[in-house]
Amino acid sequence: MVPDKPRLRKEGSKVALCRPLAWDCVSIPPMRKLLLIASLVLLSAPLRAAGTLDVYFIDVEGGQSTLFVTPSGKSMLVDTGWPGFNGRDAERISSVAKTAGVTRIDYLVITHYHTDHVGGVPQLAERIPIGTYVDHGRNVETGKEADDLFHAYAQARDRASHLIVRAGDKIPVEGIEVRVVSAAGEGLQRPLAGAGAPNPFCAATKPREVDPSENARSVAMLISFGKFRMVDFGDLTWNKELGLVCPNNKLGTVDVYLSTHHGLDQSNAPAMVDVLHPRVAITNNGATKGGSEEAMHTIRTSPGIEDVWQLHYAQNAAKENNAPEPFIVNVDQDASVSWIKLSAGSDGGFTVTNSRNGKTKTYPARP
């Protein structure tokens, strides 16, 4: 039997510390009262793993939802998956938030206004408080479906704080640095600190037709925690990716690459993936959405890549361009295991875990 915690009892102007099992109390001098109360409060507070940034890549069946939880417990959610399906995606996000000890989303970043990214907002807002909505501003797509989708989002957004961001801005999440590198179709004009070297991979990667859609206007971010760096570009498309790294690499290198656009070949330009030089790539694909042959090959063969982790086995790619089975959360099309977890230290080292089988691999900090 675990004894109850010691309790304070006030007797006039004095405070006594009482042991429940012995039912005796020891008088405490007034000068020590505040120190004792503060100590007991700290001991009773919930504890998080010391010093790690935890990132949950949540399976929303080919959409996106990624939860960042800082060492101090502050949270940033990127996108909310699909609407409908009896609240499936909102429930999955809420469940993972509970697992992570998150009771409030401090910042919700909506990368762009497509159904698989913004559609779940109204259902999620019914389940968990949201502090500040972050987006790139107006929607450039029109028509009834686009208008209805944006209107439903705006109704939820307008009940909270709202922040519009542009390239170069920081999203003020306590404990990490979240730098916007592209938004509303405009990327960084100048390199980040320490970046800017010529990119030797640009010559082999040619621009494509201009993309006028919301994808090209995605809020793209570089997230840093000490020496650890990862990117989340939403559904940023090919030419916008090249604009960030060609002819000079404005971003530098990263430890983790969240495959852009769910691993579709409209994105993941080799000149960008290769120069970022990630150690690990994580693909938030569905069984039949994302995970295209060309993009998966680009990621898998990128210089310096050690492993690729996937939310689903990509049926659109050959077996050799899929990750090995232990690194895939949902191996069967009908499976629905919910997340990959990454825990990063400020030294740049990190650990990745598959929630299906408990497979865990640690990537030590680079020398």
Residue pairs with C-beta under 8 A, 6 or more apart in sequence:
3 19
3 20
3 21
4 20
4 21
5 40
5 43
5 44
6 17
6 18
6 19
6 20
6 40
7 17
7 18
7 20
8 15
8 16
8 17
8 18
8 36
8 37
8 40
9 15
9 16
9 17
9 18
9 25
10 16
11 27
13 30
14 27
14 28
14 30
15 27
15 28
15 30
15 33
15 36
16 25
16 26
16 27
16 28
17 25
17 26
17 28
17 36
18 24
18 25
19 25
28 36
46 101
48 69
48 71
48 73
48 101
49 71
49 343
50 71
51 71
51 345
51 346
52 71
52 343
52 344
52 345
53 68
53 69
53 70
53 71
53 175
53 176
53 225
53 228
53 343
53 344
54 68
54 69
54 100
54 341
54 342
54 343
54 344
55 66
55 67
55 68
55 69
55 230
55 341
55 342
55 343
55 344
56 66
56 67
56 69
56 96
56 99
56 100
56 339
56 340
56 341
56 342
57 66
57 258
57 282
57 284
57 311
57 339
57 340
57 341
57 342
58 65
58 66
58 67
58 81
58 92
58 93
58 96
58 338
58 339
59 92
59 284
59 311
59 312
59 329
59 330
59 336
59 337
59 338
59 339
60 80
60 81
60 82
60 88
60 89
60 92
60 93
60 116
60 120
60 284
61 81
61 82
61 88
61 89
61 286
61 287
61 289
61 336
62 116
62 262
62 284
62 285
62 286
62 287
62 288
62 289
62 290
62 312
63 79
63 81
63 82
63 89
63 115
63 116
63 117
63 119
63 120
63 262
63 284
63 286
64 78
64 79
64 81
64 111
64 116
64 117
64 234
64 262
64 284
65 77
65 78
65 79
65 80
65 81
65 89
65 92
65 93
65 120
66 77
66 78
66 79
66 232
66 258
66 284
67 75
67 76
67 77
67 78
67 93
67 96
67 97
67 100
67 102
68 75
68 76
68 77
68 78
68 173
68 176
68 223
69 75
69 100
69 101
69 102
70 173
70 174
70 175
70 176
70 225
71 175
72 174
72 175
73 101
73 102
74 106
74 173
74 174
74 175
75 97
75 100
75 102
75 104
75 105
75 106
75 107
76 105
76 106
76 107
76 108
76 109
76 171
76 173
76 176
76 178
77 93
77 97
77 105
77 107
77 108
77 109
78 109
78 111
78 221
78 232
78 234
79 109
79 110
79 111
79 117
79 118
79 234
80 89
80 90
80 93
80 108
80 110
80 117
80 118
80 119
80 120
80 121
80 123
80 124
81 89
81 90
81 92
81 93
81 116
81 117
81 119
81 120
82 88
82 89
82 115
82 116
82 119
82 120
83 89
83 115
83 119
83 120
83 122
83 123
83 152
84 119
87 123
87 127
89 119
89 120
89 123
89 124
90 120
90 123
90 124
90 126
90 127
91 127
92 338
93 120
93 124
93 127
93 128
94 124
94 127
94 128
95 338
96 338
96 339
97 103
97 105
97 128
102 128
103 128
103 129
104 128
104 129
104 130
104 131
105 124
105 128
105 129
105 130
105 131
106 131
106 132
106 173
107 131
107 132
107 134
107 163
107 171
107 173
108 121
108 130
108 131
108 132
108 133
108 134
109 134
109 135
109 171
109 219
109 221
110 117
110 118
110 121
110 133
110 134
110 135
110 153
110 219
111 117
111 218
111 219
111 220
111 232
111 233
111 234
111 235
112 118
112 136
112 214
112 215
112 217
112 218
112 219
112 234
112 235
113 135
113 139
113 141
113 146
113 149
113 150
113 153
113 214
114 214
114 215
114 235
115 149
116 289
117 234
117 235
118 149
118 150
118 153
119 149
121 152
121 153
121 156
121 157
122 152
122 153
122 155
122 156
124 130
125 156
125 159
130 156
130 160
131 160
131 161
132 160
132 161
132 162
132 163
133 156
133 157
133 160
133 161
133 162
133 163
134 162
134 163
134 164
134 165
134 171
134 219
135 157
135 162
135 163
135 164
135 165
135 219
136 164
136 165
136 166
136 183
136 184
136 217
136 218
136 219
137 164
137 184
139 146
139 150
139 214
140 212
140 213
140 214
140 217
141 213
141 214
163 171
165 171
165 180
165 183
165 219
166 180
166 183
166 184
166 186
167 180
167 181
167 182
167 183
167 186
167 187
167 188
167 189
168 179
168 180
168 188
168 189
169 179
169 180
169 183
170 177
170 178
170 179
170 180
171 178
171 180
171 221
175 225
176 223
176 224
176 225
177 223
177 224
177 225
178 221
178 222
178 223
179 192
179 221
179 222
179 223
179 224
180 219
180 220
180 221
181 187
181 188
181 192
181 220
181 221
181 222
181 231
181 233
181 244
181 250
181 251
182 188
182 218
182 219
182 220
182 233
182 236
182 240
182 243
182 244
183 217
183 218
183 219
183 220
184 217
185 216
185 217
185 240
187 220
187 240
187 243
187 244
187 250
188 244
188 250
188 251
190 196
190 250
191 248
191 249
191 250
191 251
192 222
192 250
192 251
192 252
194 252
195 248
195 249
195 250
195 251
195 252
196 248
196 249
196 250
197 248
197 249
198 247
198 248
198 249
199 245
199 246
199 247
199 248
199 249
199 271
199 275
200 275
201 270
201 271
201 274
201 275
202 242
202 245
202 246
202 247
202 271
204 270
204 271
205 242
205 246
205 269
205 270
205 271
205 272
207 238
207 239
207 242
208 238
208 239
210 216
210 239
211 237
211 238
211 239
211 240
211 266
213 237
214 235
215 234
215 235
215 236
215 237
215 261
215 266
215 267
216 236
216 237
216 239
216 240
218 233
218 234
218 235
218 236
218 240
219 234
220 231
220 232
220 233
220 234
220 236
220 240
220 244
221 231
221 232
221 233
222 229
222 230
222 231
222 251
222 254
223 229
223 230
223 231
223 232
225 344
225 345
225 346
226 345
226 346
226 347
226 348
227 346
227 347
227 348
227 365
227 366
228 255
228 256
228 344
228 345
228 346
228 347
228 348
228 349
228 350
229 252
229 253
229 254
229 255
229 256
229 348
230 254
230 255
230 256
230 257
230 258
230 344
231 251
231 254
231 256
231 257
231 258
231 276
232 258
233 241
233 258
233 260
233 261
233 267
234 260
234 261
235 260
235 261
235 262
235 267
236 260
236 261
236 267
237 261
237 266
237 267
238 266
238 267
238 269
241 260
241 267
241 268
241 269
241 271
241 272
242 269
242 271
242 272
244 250
244 251
244 272
245 251
245 271
245 272
245 275
245 276
246 271
249 275
251 276
253 275
253 276
253 277
253 278
254 276
254 277
254 278
255 278
255 279
255 280
255 344
255 348
255 350
255 363
256 278
256 279
256 280
256 281
256 282
256 342
256 344
256 350
257 273
257 276
257 278
257 280
257 281
257 282
257 299
257 302
258 281
258 282
258 283
258 284
259 268
259 281
259 282
259 283
259 284
259 285
259 290
259 295
259 299
260 267
260 268
261 267
261 268
261 290
261 295
262 283
262 284
262 285
262 286
262 289
262 290
262 291
263 283
263 284
263 285
263 290
263 291
263 292
263 295
263 296
263 299
263 314
264 290
264 292
264 295
265 292
265 293
265 294
265 295
267 295
268 294
268 295
268 298
268 299
270 298
270 302
273 298
273 299
273 302
274 298
274 302
274 303
277 302
277 303
277 304
278 302
278 304
278 305
279 304
279 305
279 306
279 307
279 363
280 305
280 306
280 307
280 308
280 309
280 350
280 352
280 363
281 299
281 302
281 305
281 307
281 308
281 309
282 308
282 309
282 310
282 340
282 342
282 352
283 290
283 291
283 296
283 299
283 308
283 309
283 310
283 311
283 314
283 323
284 290
284 311
285 291
285 310
285 311
285 312
285 314
286 311
286 312
287 312
287 313
287 314
287 315
287 330
287 333
288 315
288 316
288 333
290 314
290 316
291 310
291 312
291 314
291 315
291 316
291 317
291 322
292 314
292 316
292 317
293 316
293 317
293 318
293 321
296 308
296 314
296 317
296 321
296 322
297 317
297 321
299 305
299 308
300 308
300 321
306 363
307 323
307 327
307 352
307 361
308 323
308 327
309 323
309 327
309 328
309 329
309 340
309 352
309 354
310 322
310 323
310 327
310 328
310 329
311 328
311 329
311 330
311 340
312 328
312 329
312 330
312 333
313 322
313 328
313 330
313 331
313 332
313 333
314 321
314 322
315 333
322 328
325 331
326 354
326 357
326 359
327 354
327 359
328 354
328 356
329 337
329 338
329 339
329 340
329 354
329 355
329 356
330 336
330 337
330 356
331 356
335 356
337 355
337 356
338 355
339 355
340 352
340 353
340 354
340 355
341 352
341 353
341 355
342 350
342 351
342 352
342 353
343 350
343 351
343 353
344 350
345 365
347 365
348 365
348 366
349 362
349 363
349 364
349 365
350 362
350 363
351 360
351 361
351 362
351 363
352 360
352 361
352 363
353 359
353 360
354 360
